[in-house]
């Protein structure tokens, strides 16, 4: 859902009613000094989640795992880190964030992820380009059909 524009106020341009943006602070063409460094997934079974996501993404630990978590990194440095944090609470019912895994061979990738321990949450539906799975800890993620893509770029 995109934020709606609201009335402009003297010296401000409201992007959303609750977040006015002053004219002096508009986005510029300068390169941002921040980026997504890690996507964090809470889990209850840390060893199982490490094994699943290492094999699913072919990521490696950035440092040796600790008792409360690990940061997995893309060994080629192309993708963001995936941080797995041990928690005592299970998955939340109302998900506001999930991972989309793009795949140039989605059917084979879904089969591979199911063999690794994922479970099918929502099968592919006509007119949709994704399948929803759950990782071993119950966190939902989608496998998106990018058949004519090769790692982030259309072929």
C-alpha distance (Angstrom), angle and dihedral (degrees) to the residues before:
residue distance angle dihedral
X1 . . .
X2 3.78 . .
X3 3.80 120.8 .
X4 3.80 114.6 -106.0
X5 3.79 120.3 -122.9
X6 3.79 114.5 -118.3
X7 3.80 134.7 -164.5
X8 3.78 116.5 -55.4
X9 3.77 116.7 -117.5
X10 3.80 126.2 -153.4
X11 3.83 105.8 -71.2
X12 3.82 94.0 -1.6
X13 3.76 139.2 84.7
X14 3.80 111.0 -153.4
X15 3.79 112.1 -141.8
X16 3.79 91.9 177.8
X17 3.76 127.2 4.6
X18 3.80 91.6 -110.4
X19 3.83 97.2 41.9
X20 3.79 115.7 51.8
X21 3.80 116.2 -173.1
X22 3.79 117.9 -149.1
X23 3.79 117.4 -135.1
X24 3.81 89.6 -118.0
X25 3.83 91.2 59.1
X26 3.80 100.7 49.9
X27 3.80 116.1 137.2
X28 3.79 113.1 -86.7
X29 3.77 134.4 -158.9
X30 3.81 90.0 -105.9
X31 3.77 115.8 117.3
X32 3.79 111.9 -99.4
X33 3.77 117.8 -108.2
X34 3.80 90.7 -144.4
X35 3.79 133.9 62.6
X36 3.79 140.1 166.2
X37 3.77 103.9 -78.3
X38 3.77 98.7 169.6
X39 3.78 141.2 4.3
X40 3.80 109.1 -142.7
X41 3.80 123.4 -143.5
X42 3.80 119.9 -174.8
X43 3.79 116.0 -144.5
X44 3.79 142.5 171.7
X45 3.83 99.4 -150.3
X46 3.80 102.2 51.3
X47 3.84 99.5 175.0
X48 3.81 92.5 50.3
X49 3.81 92.1 46.3
X50 3.81 91.8 49.1
X51 3.80 90.4 52.2
X52 3.81 92.9 46.3
X53 3.82 98.3 47.3
X54 3.82 93.9 40.7
X55 3.79 89.8 56.5
X56 3.83 95.3 37.0
X57 3.83 94.7 53.4
X58 3.83 100.3 20.2
X59 3.82 87.3 -124.5
X60 3.81 124.9 151.9
X61 3.82 131.5 -146.5
X62 3.80 112.5 -89.6
X63 3.83 88.0 -149.0
X64 3.80 130.8 -0.7
X65 3.83 110.8 -67.9
X66 3.80 116.8 -97.4
X67 3.80 126.6 -149.3
X68 3.82 92.4 -97.2
X69 3.78 100.7 40.4
X70 3.78 154.0 -42.1
X71 3.79 138.4 -127.3
X72 3.80 113.4 -132.7
X73 3.80 117.2 -158.7
X74 3.77 136.5 -164.3
X75 3.81 103.8 -107.4
X76 3.82 89.1 -145.2
X77 3.81 92.4 50.3
X78 3.81 94.9 -125.7
X79 3.80 102.1 114.0
X80 3.80 134.2 49.3
X81 3.78 121.2 -94.7
X82 3.79 119.9 -94.1
X83 3.81 112.1 -140.6
X84 3.80 117.4 -159.9
X85 3.81 113.6 -160.8
X86 3.79 124.1 -171.1
X87 3.80 112.9 -127.1
X88 3.79 134.8 167.1
X89 3.81 94.7 -133.9
X90 3.79 119.9 84.5
X91 3.80 127.0 -132.6
X92 3.79 115.7 -51.7
X93 3.79 119.1 -114.5
X94 3.80 94.2 -136.8
X95 3.81 105.7 58.0
X96 3.77 115.4 -163.1
X97 3.79 96.6 171.4
X98 3.78 134.3 34.5
X99 3.79 139.2 159.3
X100 3.80 123.2 -101.0
X101 3.79 110.9 -154.6
X102 3.81 109.9 -160.4
X103 3.79 114.8 -146.2
X104 3.78 132.9 -173.5
X105 3.83 87.2 -159.9
X106 3.82 103.4 34.7
X107 3.81 99.4 168.8
X108 3.79 92.5 53.4
X109 3.81 91.5 42.4
X110 3.82 92.6 52.2
X111 3.82 90.0 49.7
X112 3.83 90.2 49.9
X113 3.82 92.9 48.8
X114 3.82 91.5 48.5
X115 3.83 89.2 52.7
X116 3.82 88.6 51.4
X117 3.80 91.5 56.5
X118 3.81 106.7 -84.8
X119 3.79 117.8 134.5
X120 3.79 128.0 -142.3
X121 3.79 111.6 -108.4
X122 3.82 100.5 167.8
X123 3.80 123.6 6.2
X124 3.79 123.2 -140.8
X125 3.78 112.0 -74.1
X126 3.79 126.6 -155.7
X127 3.79 110.2 -88.6
X128 3.81 93.6 19.1
X129 3.80 125.3 102.0
X130 3.82 99.0 -153.0
X131 3.80 146.5 69.2
X132 3.82 120.0 -151.4
X133 3.79 117.0 -137.3
X134 3.80 133.9 173.8
X135 3.79 123.0 -134.7
X136 3.83 118.9 -129.6
X137 3.81 90.4 -84.2
X138 3.82 93.5 51.5
X139 3.83 98.9 -103.1
X140 3.81 110.8 145.3
X141 3.81 123.6 -126.6
X142 3.79 135.1 164.2
X143 3.78 131.9 -129.5
X144 3.81 106.3 -146.3
X145 3.80 121.9 -153.8
X146 3.81 107.4 -120.0
X147 3.80 95.5 158.4
X148 3.82 94.5 157.6
X149 3.82 94.0 44.2
X150 3.78 132.5 93.1
X151 3.82 114.5 -157.6
X152 3.78 101.0 -37.9
X153 3.80 98.6 -28.0
X154 3.76 133.6 88.3
X155 3.81 110.1 -115.0
